[in-house]
Amino acid sequence: MTRPLALTIGEPAGIGPDIAIAAWLRRREEQMPPFYLIGDIEFMRGRAGVLGADVTFAETGAAQAADIFPVALPVVPTGHPITARAGHPDATSAPAAIAAIRRAVADVGAGQACAVVTNPIAKSVLYRAGFSHPGHTEFLAELASQGGVVPLPVMLLWSPALAVVPVTIHVPLRTAIDTLTTDLIVRTCRVLAADLTQRFGLQQPRIALAGLNPHAGEDGTIGSEDQAIIAPAVEILRREGLDVRGPLPADTMFHEAARRTYDCAVGMYHDQALIPIKTLAFDDGVNVTLGLPFIRTSPDHGTAFDIAGSGRANPSSLIAALKLAARMSTAAGTA
């Protein structure tokens, strides 16, 4: 890699700073790609002290980060000092988290970083500060907008054991059913297929769509949505040359033999897709946002306020997110 990864601090009071430090400390044994943390160096020194971590920090610009990475954890400042304590967000948390995301996207756009990797944010903390987006994904889509056109962001959860995409994301289940349309499924799968090809190197990705109802509707006897909404989407995508099948009964899609028949499973709502992957790969799952003009990955867990600053946070998911971002950048030719 010739350019580093831009890693945001996330919610400063959470475990993001802890796992960033842990990932850097494992840089040799894990053969980590170079990355820099976007945040406040004095805050990071304080958190390292709380953790008892023997780590050297260096404040720098993105262009120098890759050279510094072997000997110090590079920190690119945002100009937002942080005073939050581990487990206790304060008024500095939201501005620091938001500024880090903006800076990461700007650095990738300027060609100084090859991908964005985001540490977990606390949505409730951001909402209290006036943040108007449902989460990371929607905010990143707005930052990626061009000419007033906002891209369709698609959330992929990836692990070596399973990759899944939910068509509807952070909405109540009743709303998800009302929101589900043939067009939304088609557009989601087009984005998925394009990124699996361009950024994961799969020439003809195999995509399996879950049914919405038990037994995929049982020929319309257990709900009409599978035949009326999902099946037409499958036909449209097949006519476009994509390897798509479904709707399939969701309760038989995720055992080991079934998983070998597809590259990604598409669920119709959040939990239908995320429960299987979090069961199989809780520690090393990675959240990937597809459909953006840049690569973005994130650990697949939250801020874990209860263990922040304790030294018990597991960095495995962040390490996987950093490695996957580097892999995707190499496949896409942007590393």
C-alpha positions in Angstrom: 0.0 0.0 0.0 1.2 3.5 -0.9 -1.5 5.4 1.0 -2.7 4.8 4.6 -6.2 4.1 5.9 -8.0 7.0 7.6 -9.4 5.7 11.0 -11.9 7.9 12.9 -11.9 8.1 16.6 -15.6 7.3 16.9 -17.2 8.1 20.2 -14.3 9.2 22.3 -15.8 7.9 25.6 -16.3 4.4 24.0 -13.8 1.7 23.1 -12.8 3.2 19.8 -9.6 4.8 21.2 -8.8 1.5 23.1 -9.1 -0.8 20.1 -7.2 1.7 17.9 -4.3 1.5 20.3 -4.5 -2.3 20.5 -4.6 -2.6 16.7 -1.4 -0.5 16.4 0.3 -2.5 19.1 -0.4 -5.6 17.1 0.8 -4.1 13.9 3.7 -6.5 13.4 2.1 -9.8 14.5 -1.1 -9.0 12.5 0.8 -7.5 9.5 -1.4 -4.4 9.8 -1.8 -2.0 6.9 -0.7 1.5 7.8 -3.4 3.7 9.3 -3.7 6.9 11.1 -6.2 8.0 13.8 -8.2 11.2 13.4 -8.7 12.7 16.8 -6.9 14.6 19.6 -3.4 13.4 20.5 -3.5 14.7 24.1 -6.8 12.8 24.7 -5.2 9.6 23.2 -2.2 10.0 25.4 -4.5 10.2 28.4 -6.4 7.1 27.4 -3.2 5.2 26.8 -2.3 6.1 30.4 -5.6 4.8 31.7 -5.0 1.6 29.8 -1.4 1.3 30.9 -0.5 0.9 27.2 3.1 1.4 26.1 2.4 3.3 22.9 4.1 6.3 21.1 2.0 8.9 19.4 3.0 11.3 16.7 0.8 14.2 15.5 1.1 14.4 11.8 -0.7 15.1 8.5 -2.1 12.3 6.4 0.6 12.4 3.8 3.3 11.5 6.4 1.3 8.9 8.3 2.5 5.8 6.4 6.1 6.6 7.1 5.5 7.2 10.8 3.2 4.2 11.3 6.0 1.6 12.0 7.4 3.6 15.0 4.4 5.6 16.3 0.6 5.7 16.0 0.0 8.7 13.8 -2.7 11.1 15.0 -4.2 13.7 12.6 -5.9 16.5 14.5 -9.3 17.8 13.9 -9.0 21.0 16.0 -11.6 19.7 18.4 -10.1 19.0 21.9 -11.7 16.1 23.7 -12.4 16.0 27.5 -14.7 13.0 27.7 -13.7 10.3 30.1 -13.9 6.5 29.4 -17.6 5.5 29.6 -18.8 9.1 30.1 -19.5 11.1 26.9 -19.6 14.9 27.3 -20.1 18.0 25.2 -16.9 17.4 23.3 -17.8 13.9 22.1 -20.2 14.7 19.2 -18.1 17.5 17.6 -15.0 15.3 17.7 -16.7 12.3 16.3 -18.4 14.2 13.5 -15.2 16.2 12.6 -13.3 12.9 12.4 -15.7 11.5 9.9 -15.7 14.6 7.7 -11.9 14.7 7.8 -11.6 11.0 6.8 -13.9 11.5 3.8 -12.0 14.6 2.8 -8.6 12.9 3.0 -9.8 10.0 0.8 -11.3 12.5 -1.7 -7.9 14.4 -1.8 -6.0 11.2 -2.4 -4.2 11.2 0.9 -5.8 8.1 2.2 -7.1 5.0 0.4 -10.2 4.2 2.5 -12.2 5.3 5.5 -12.4 3.1 8.5 -14.8 4.3 11.2 -14.8 3.5 14.9 -18.3 3.1 16.6 -20.3 6.2 17.3 -23.0 6.7 20.0 -26.1 7.8 18.1 -27.9 9.1 21.2 -24.9 11.4 21.9 -24.9 12.7 18.4 -28.7 13.2 18.4 -28.5 15.3 21.5 -26.0 17.5 19.7 -28.4 18.0 16.7 -27.1 15.3 14.4 -29.9 14.7 11.9 -28.9 11.4 10.3 -30.0 7.9 11.4 -26.4 6.8 11.5 -22.9 6.6 9.9 -24.2 5.1 6.6 -26.6 8.0 5.8 -24.1 10.7 6.9 -21.4 9.2 4.7 -23.9 9.1 1.8 -24.6 12.8 2.2 -20.9 13.6 2.3 -20.5 11.6 -0.9 -23.2 13.4 -2.7 -22.3 15.2 -6.0 -24.5 17.8 -7.7 -27.2 17.2 -5.1 -27.4 13.5 -6.0 -27.1 11.3 -2.9 -25.9 7.7 -3.7 -27.8 4.7 -2.4 -25.7 3.4 0.5 -25.9 -0.4 1.0 -24.9 -2.0 4.3 -22.8 -5.2 3.9 -21.8 -7.2 6.9 -18.8 -9.3 6.0 -16.9 -12.2 7.6 -15.0 -15.2 6.3 -18.0 -17.3 7.2 -20.8 -15.2 5.8 -21.6 -12.0 4.0 -25.1 -10.4 4.3 -27.0 -7.3 3.2 -30.3 -6.0 4.7 -32.5 -4.3 2.2 -34.1 -2.1 4.9 -32.0 -1.1 7.8 -32.6 1.0 10.9 -36.4 1.2 10.8 -39.1 -0.5 12.9 -40.1 -3.9 11.5 -43.6 -2.6 10.6 -42.0 0.2 8.6 -39.6 -2.2 7.0 -42.4 -4.2 5.5 -44.2 -1.1 4.3 -40.9 0.2 2.8 -39.9 -3.0 1.0 -40.5 -2.6 -2.8 -39.3 -4.4 -5.9 -37.4 -1.3 -7.0 -35.5 -1.0 -3.7 -34.5 -4.7 -3.8 -33.3 -4.3 -7.4 -31.3 -1.2 -6.7 -29.8 -2.7 -3.6 -28.7 -5.8 -5.5 -27.2 -3.8 -8.3 -25.0 -1.9 -5.9 -24.1 -5.1 -4.2 -23.2 -7.0 -7.4 -21.1 -4.0 -8.7 -19.1 -3.7 -5.5 -18.6 -7.4 -5.1 -17.1 -7.4 -8.6 -15.0 -4.2 -8.4 -13.9 -4.2 -4.7 -14.0 -7.9 -3.8 -12.8 -9.3 -7.1 -15.7 -11.7 -7.7 -16.3 -11.9 -11.4 -19.8 -13.3 -11.2 -21.0 -12.9 -7.6 -23.8 -15.3 -6.4 -26.5 -13.6 -4.5 -29.3 -15.3 -2.6 -32.4 -13.4 -1.5 -34.3 -14.4 1.6 -38.1 -14.5 1.6 -39.9 -12.1 3.9 -42.5 -14.5 5.3 -42.0 -18.0 6.8 -41.2 -20.5 4.1 -40.9 -17.6 1.7 -44.6 -17.3 1.7 -45.5 -20.9 0.9 -46.8 -20.0 -2.6 -48.8 -17.1 -1.2 -50.5 -19.0 1.6 -48.4 -17.2 4.2 -48.4 -13.7 2.9 -48.3 -12.2 -0.6 -45.1 -10.2 -0.4 -42.7 -12.9 -1.6 -44.5 -13.5 -4.8 -45.6 -9.8 -5.4 -42.4 -8.0 -4.4 -39.3 -10.2 -4.1 -39.9 -12.7 -7.0 -40.3 -9.9 -9.6 -37.0 -8.3 -8.4 -35.2 -11.6 -8.9 -36.5 -11.9 -12.5 -35.4 -8.3 -13.3 -31.9 -8.9 -11.9 -31.6 -12.3 -13.8 -32.6 -10.6 -17.1 -29.7 -8.1 -16.4 -27.3 -11.1 -16.2 -26.8 -11.3 -12.5 -26.6 -14.6 -10.6 -29.5 -14.1 -8.3 -32.0 -16.6 -6.8 -34.9 -16.5 -4.4 -37.0 -15.8 -2.5 -35.6 -18.6 -0.3 -36.9 -19.7 3.1 -34.8 -17.7 5.5 -34.7 -20.5 8.1 -32.7 -22.8 5.9 -30.4 -20.3 4.2 -27.6 -20.0 6.8 -26.4 -23.5 7.7 -23.0 -24.5 6.5 -23.9 -26.3 3.3 -26.3 -23.6 2.2 -23.7 -20.9 2.7 -21.4 -22.6 0.3 -23.9 -22.0 -2.5 -23.8 -18.1 -2.5 -21.3 -15.3 -2.0 -23.8 -13.0 -0.2 -27.2 -13.4 1.3 -29.7 -10.5 1.1 -32.2 -10.2 3.9 -35.4 -8.1 3.7 -35.0 -6.5 7.1 -32.2 -5.7 9.6 -32.4 -8.6 12.0 -33.1 -11.2 9.4 -29.6 -10.5 7.9 -27.7 -9.5 11.0 -28.6 -12.2 13.5 -27.0 -15.0 11.4 -23.7 -13.2 10.9 -23.5 -12.0 14.5 -24.1 -15.5 15.6 -21.3 -16.9 13.4 -18.8 -14.1 13.5 -19.4 -11.8 16.4 -15.8 -10.9 17.0 -14.5 -10.6 13.4 -17.5 -9.3 11.4 -17.0 -6.1 9.5 -19.5 -3.4 8.5 -19.0 -2.2 4.9 -20.8 0.6 3.2 -21.3 -0.2 -0.5 -22.4 2.2 -3.2 -20.1 5.1 -2.2 -17.4 6.6 -4.3 -14.9 5.6 -1.6 -14.3 2.4 0.5 -15.7 2.4 4.1 -15.4 -0.3 6.7 -16.1 -0.4 10.4 -16.0 -2.9 13.2 -19.3 -4.6 13.7 -20.0 -3.6 17.3 -20.9 -0.6 19.4 -19.2 1.8 21.8 -19.2 -0.6 24.8 -19.2 2.2 27.4 -19.2 -0.3 30.2 -15.7 -1.6 29.3 -14.1 1.5 27.8 -10.7 2.3 29.4 -10.6 -1.2 31.1 -8.3 -2.9 28.7 -10.9 -5.6 28.0 -12.0 -4.4 24.6 -11.4 -6.9 21.8 -9.8 -5.3 18.8 -10.4 -8.3 16.5 -13.3 -6.6 14.6 -11.4 -3.4 14.0 -8.3 -5.3 12.9 -10.6 -7.2 10.4 -12.1 -3.9 9.3 -8.6 -2.4 8.6 -7.4 -5.5 6.8 -10.6 -5.7 4.7 -10.4 -2.0 3.8 -6.8 -2.6 2.6 -7.9 -5.7 0.6 -10.7 -3.8 -1.1 -8.5 -0.9 -1.9 -6.0 -3.2 -3.5 -8.7 -4.9 -5.5 -10.1 -1.6 -6.6 -6.7 -0.2 -7.5 -6.9 2.6 -5.0 -4.3 1.4 -2.4 
